[in-house]
Structure formats: structure tokens, C-alpha cells
Amino acid sequence: QSALTQPPSASGSPGQSVTISCTGTSSDVGAYNNVAWYQQHPGKAPKLIISEIAKRPSGVPDRFSGSKSGNTASLTVSGLQPEDEAEYYCSSYAGRDTWVFGGGTTLTIL
Amino acid sequence: EVQLVESGGGLVQPGGSLRLSCEVSGFRLSGDSMHWARQAPGKGLVWLSRINEDGSQTTYADSVKDRFTISRDNANNMLYLQMNSLRAADTALYYCVRDRRFAFDLWGRGTLVTVSS
């Protein structure tokens, strides 16, 4: 049950795009299409922004997109806006009814 | 309003116990698997435990197995986490979370547990 690997930080200027990676193993990210992404602003609860690799819940802007290749999933935020500055976490189903989160990535808008 | 409200956190001495509760409103608890997750101060999210819709199946992270017990009362729309043998490393904000298609789509605001002498 090791945490998924995310870069500690990412940054971009308003209007630019940024991609955050989430690397697991063939037992979690690589094995299932159940990768999700969460956005967490300081002092707030996490909010689901991507499920099942690339599905956006209702109300989530289409600037947020997800993908997966092998054992690595990615979140791309296009057209960066100031309100996108937050902590981002990935999660994956890891089999046997267990889940695992990534360590989190702090996205800074320059 | 669809929401999860956690309670039961507080200050406890090492080796002590606490029981967290999560009150569900706005949807029928019996239709969803539920989880507990936690976040230590300034740290990332950690998955702790999952219980299936009728409470017959439970799983735990290795870090809390044999110390924590998840349970649910569907009739009263409540989820619980019994925490025993608490350690300083268990200090965290504990979240109640709803599972929809293997993703955590609804989160409570959390309840803070502090383990300290």
C-alpha cells in the first residue's frame, strides 16, 4: 500500500497549461481504470474533479482533463486561472477493495 | 442538502480510544459503499478503510488494521470508525467519504483527532 508518486509542485502562468503526473504500479494505476483526481483548497475538503481516468463530474470545467498510459496517470489543467491554485491528489483502486492516494502536488499560478 | 458531517474527534492520550461518527443526509446511505480517509496536519490524504453497502465487507489500510473498525447503521444513516490503541501518528483530520464508481465523490468537512499526552 505505497502512496502513488506525484511531483511535489507544479506551476504555470494564467492561460497556460500544466500537466501533473501520478505514477503507480501494475497493481494499482496500471491494473484498473479507476484513477481519480481531487482538488483541495486550503482549509477545505477535497473535491472530485476527475473519475475513471478522464470523466468530469457535473460542474467541473472542461479545462480539467485526465489520461493514463501504463502505470502513470496524468491531469492536465488548460487555460490556467487564479482559482486553480490548489493542492491536487490522485487516487487509484488497488485491488482487494483497497485504495491508494498520491502524495499531492501543489499547483501555483505565477 | 446532500452532505456528510463528521463528529467525535478530540484530544486523546496515546493508547486511548475514540469513536468517530458520520451523519449522512440528502441521500440513502444503504445505496453506497463508504470510506474513511485522513490527512495529518500539512500532509497528504491517506485512505484508511472501506465498508460495502450492507456492512458485510470491510477492508483497511495496513497502518490501521487490527486497531480501527469501520461500521454503519443504514437505518439511521450513520457511519462509524472505532479507533483503538491510538498513536501520535494517528493525529489527523478524519474524513467520511462516499464512494461512487470507485471514486470519492462526496466528502465531509472532517473531524480533528489529536493524540498526545
Interface residues (C-beta under 8 A of the other chain):
Chain A: Q1 A3 Y32 N34 A36 Y38 Q40 A45 P46 K47 L48 S51 E52 P57 Y89 S91 Y93 R96 D97 T98 W99 V100 F101 G102 G103 G104
Chain B: H35 A37 G44 L45 V46 W47 R50 N52 Q57 T59 A61 D62 S63 Y95 R100 R101 F102 A103 F104 D105 W107 G108 R109 G110
